[in-house]
Amino acid sequence: MKPIHPDKKNIVLRTEDLSIGYHHKNNLEVIAADINLKLYEGELVGLVGANGIGKSTLLRTLSNVQPALHGEIYLSDKEINSYKSVDLASQLSIVLTEKIASKNITVQELVALGRHPYTNWIGKLTDEDIDKVSKAIEVTHITEIINKRCFELSDGQLQKVLIARAIAQDTPFILLDEPTTHLDVYHKAYILKLLKRLAFETQKTILFSTHEIDFAIQLCDKMIVMNTKGFEFGRPKELIQCRAFSSLFPEDLILFDAKTGSYKVRN
């Protein structure tokens, strides 16, 4: 597949003067403000920041799980609050870190749950649904394990299956909350390379939060860097040049090496 010229790509998600945070009785706790994003189809976008900085709050707000304090979110050029639940499920799929409800179902059954927004009241799959499930299984390279029960899977295998379920849901926007949690370094790299390939091959927009900043710098088209002063958004090289990663953590212990695009322990 040839890459699409940026000028011809559609904006899948955009925000206008977005503020995120929480309501506390008579006051507001603003986590971040003046967030203006444009995420295009086919982009892999990484969200990074220190623990407790507000990454999950941003993801919950962008997925309409949590209301914004101020501003607008547009998904597929439509204000996100105007979607009915079933319609939103055809535009946005989410891969969370929580445990699945039942690990006694097979891999194929779990992937097929991605078609739930489109099935009838008894959940019967049409030929189109079966085709979407088959393609999701194929593109994520999990054909060999489709008959296994989910409790038989390793953490890395289960993460691939959950991503396949999101692919089967066939939404233009996929959002993942720390998809490499509890994985070893090899499988962290494997999952992120899988996301990179899927964004390119399916032209879906994929946004994920991660603590694997070094890997994200290497693989992402764009990144969102959240810090105590707000956020930075752009291509990894641009963010390195503006020292976004250098100011992410206190420099008493680790330093960001702009030449290698990675963090080093201070001697």
N, C-alpha and C positions, 0 to 999 in steps of 0.2 A: 504494500500500500504506500502510495506517495504521500508525503506530508502536505497538508492543506496550508496555503499561504495565509498568514495571520490576518490579513485584511479581509479574507473571505470567510473567516470563522465567525460563528455566532457566539454572542455572550450568553452563557448559560445561567450564571448567577451574578448579580451586582447589588451593591449596597450604596445607600445615599445617606451620609451623615449619621451613620448607625452608632448608637450608644448601647452598651450591654452592661448588665449588672443585676441588682436585686432590690426589691421593695422591702423595707424594714419599718413597719408601722407608719411613722410620720416622716421618714426620711428615705433617701435613695442611696444605695452603695454602687457607685459607678466604677466598673472594672476597666473599661476602655471606652473612649469616645472618638467621634469624628472618623469612623471607619468607613472608608470608601474603597470598595473592591470591584474589580471586573475579572471574572473567571471565564475563560473561553473554552469551547469544546475541544477535547483532545489534550487538555493540560493536566499534568500531575502537579499538585500544589501541596507543599508541606507546611504544617503549622508547628512552630517550635517556640519554646520559652521555658523558663524555670518552673519548678513545681509551685502550684498555687497562684500562678500569674493570671489565669483566666482562660486557658485554652479550651477546656471543656465547656465553660460558659459560652464562649463564642460558637462552638459547634452546636450546642443545644439551641442557641438563638437562631443560627442559620438554618437549622432543621425544623424550626417552628415548635420545638418542644418547650421552649422557654420564651416568653414575650420580650421583645426589645424595649428598652427604656425610652428610646427616641430613634427616629429615622425610619428608613424603608429598606425592605429586602425584596428583590425581584428575582423570581425563579422562572426561567424560560419566558422572560419579558412580562410576567404577571405577578402582581403583588402577592407575596406568599400567604398573607392572612386571608386572601380571598378564595383560596383553594378549599374545597371540601376534603375530608380525610382520605377518601378513596381516590380522589383526583391527585392529591399530593403524593400518594403512594405510587402513582405512575410517573412522577417526575423526580422523586428523591428516594434513594435507598440508603440505609444506614447499617453499618457494621460496628457493633459495640463490643466492649470487653467483657460484658456480663456473660454468665454461663447460660447455655441454651436450656429451654424448659425440660426437654427430655433427650437424654443421650442414647435411648434405646431404639431410636429410629435409624434407618439406614441413611447413608450419604445421599443417595438418590432422592429419598423422601425429603431430606432437609433442603436440598437444592430446589426441589419442586415447590417448597413453601414460598419461594420468591414469586411464584405466579398467583399467590393468594389474592392480590388486588384485582385480578382479571377473571377469576373463576366464578362460577355461579354459586348459589347458596349451599350446595352440597359439596363444593370444592372439586368438581370433576374437571380434569384437564382436557382441553381441546387438542386437536392436532397441532395447532400453533403453539400452545403452551408446551407440549411435549418437545417440539422442535427447539423452543427457546431454552428449555432445560438441557437438552442434549448439547446444544452449542455452548452453553455456559460450562458444562462438564468438560467439553473438548478444549475450550480456550484456556481453562485453568489447569489442564493436564492432570485430572483426577480420575480418569476412566478406570484405572486399575483398582480403585478403592470404592467404587460406587455401591457395592453390595455389603460393605462393612457397616457395622453399627457404630454410631458416633463415639460410644464409650471405648471403642477399640483404637481410636485414632490418637496420634501424638498431637501436641499443641500446634505444631506447624501444619500438620495435615488438616486439623479442624479449622485453622485460620483460612486455609485455601478453600475449604468447603463453604465457609461463611461468605467468602468473597465470590465464589461461584453462585451462591444464592442471590447475592446482590446483582450480579451480572444477569441472572435469569429474570430478575424483576424488571430489567430492561428500562432503566431510567436514564435520563441524560446526565444526572448528577449523582455521584456516589460519595458518601461521607463516612470516614472511618476514624474511630477514636482509639488511638494507640494500637494499631494492628500487630505490632511486633512485641507486645508485652509478653513476658515469660518465655521468649524464644532465645536460643543460643545465637551467637553472632552470625553463623552461617545462615540460619533460617531467617534471621532479621534481614540480611542482605537479599535472600531469596524472595521473601514476600515483597520487599520494596521494588525489586527488579520486576516482579510479576505485575505490580501495580503500574509501573512505567510502561511495560509492554501492553497491558490492557488499555491504558489511556490512548496509546498510539494506534493500536489495532481496532479498537471499538469506537474511537473518537468520543468517548465519554469523559466528562470532567470529574476528576478524582481529587478530593481534598482529604488529607489525613493529618492527624496530630501525631507527633513522635518525639522521643528523646534521642533518637539516632540522628543527631544533627549532621555529623560528618557524612553519613550515607545520603541524607536528604540533599545536602549541598551538591553531591555528585550526580544525583538522579533526577531531581525536581526541575520542572520548567520554571516555576516560580515558588516563592516561599513567603510566608507571613511570619514575622518575628515579633513576638510580644515581649515587652519589658515593662519596667515600672513607669516609664515615661509615656507609654502608649504602644504603638506598633509601627513596624516597617513592612513594606510590601514591594516585591520586585523579583527580578532574576537573581539567582545566587551570586553571580559575579558582581552585580550592582550592589547587593547587600554587603558583600565583602569590602567593596571599595568605600562604602559609607560607614564602615565599622559597626554595622548592626550586630554582628556576632561578637565583636570585641567587648561590647557593653552589656552583653546578655547576662554574664555572671561576674561576681567580684573577682578581681585579678590577684587576690592574695594566694590562691591555690592553683588556678588554671589560667592559661593564656591562649588566645586564639592566634594561630599562625596563618596569616593571610596568604602566604606562598603555597602552603599545602592544603589550605581550606579545612583545617582540623584543629582540635584543642590539644594542648600540651600541658603536662603537669609541671608547675614551676619547681625548679630545682632549689 
